Amino acid sequence: MNEENKTPQPLEGIAPAPAKPRKKVRHMIWAVCLIALALMTLGQLLGEIGTAVLARALNITDGATLFLFMYLSFIGIDLLVLLYTLLCERPIFRSFGHVGPNGGSGNTWKLFGLGLLVGFGMNALCILAAWLHGDLDFSRGVFRPLYLLAALGCVCVQSGAEELLCRGYMFAAVKERYNIYVAAAVNALFFGALHLMNNGVTVLSIVNIVLFGLALSVVMAKAESLWFCIAVHTAWNYSQSIFFGLPNSGIVSRGSFLHLEASTDSALYSAAFGVEGAVTTTLVLLALTLAVLLIARRRQANP
């Protein structure tokens, strides 16, 4: 046999180098953003149609209940993100699930509960600062426990949709092709862009919303807990809109436990946009980011 036609054989005892996984086009930044935009737009349309049909079938006309249906309409985004990742991004879909009692950090009920406490605490601290500064005047409304409980579920649907889309799908898909830093920047900027058309939006409010996305991206990078992100987002929106009765990203609250009687603009509060347009929000989000990084560093030092 001719020596030139011999197939080279691997050296004995040395395993061949594993093939590098192919980077998918659908994980490129532009593709991920287009897919996310399509899922959000179509999901929102389907959700609004579904909730409108449900409201008409149940003959619901009062503003407080219809306000909850606005949050509930985000269920279309939840379902489409779950369906898309199930069909096209199976590893990402599996990352949404429960880790279990021995799974370490990640999606556990303990971290979900902690996220609710953190989200409520951060928002309440910002509102307390604005109230002490004289920017807010409240009156007490009617305590309706069933309404407040239903509102928590509806707000969780809305916050869960944004977290599934941004910190769930987008963060994981971009990270697959690039790295954690690019993934954090892309999903946070996309998250901020979603709020550009909200009523009363300011430069600081958009900065804070992007910072919110970055802070929760740090949680995803260090704790891999989408459930914690959903809980923080839910508690923030719920406490601000349903409990304290303040505008949530410019959306005026209805049916809240406390009623906002008067408000003034200052560095600690935006009368049109809420506490998300305040410097206190910037500070608590930076504190959350720093706390997550310090906890992760301590765990690495003492495994």
Secondary structure, 3 states (H helix, E strand, C coil): CCHHHCCCCCCCCCCCCCCCCCCCHHHCHHHHHHHHHHHHHHHHHHHHHHHHHHHHHCCCCCHHHHHHHHHHCCHHHHHHHHHHHHHHCHHHHHHCCCCCCCCCCCCCHHHHHHHHHHHHHHHHHHHHHHHHCCCEEEEECCCCHHHHHHHHHHHHHHHHHHHHHHHHHHHHHHHHHCCHHHHHHHHHHHHHHCCCCCCCCCHHHHHHHHHHHHHHHHHHHHHCCHHHHHHHHHHHHHHHHHHCCCCECCECCCCCCEEEEEECCECCEECCCEHHHCHHHHHHHHHHHHHHHHHHHHHHHCC
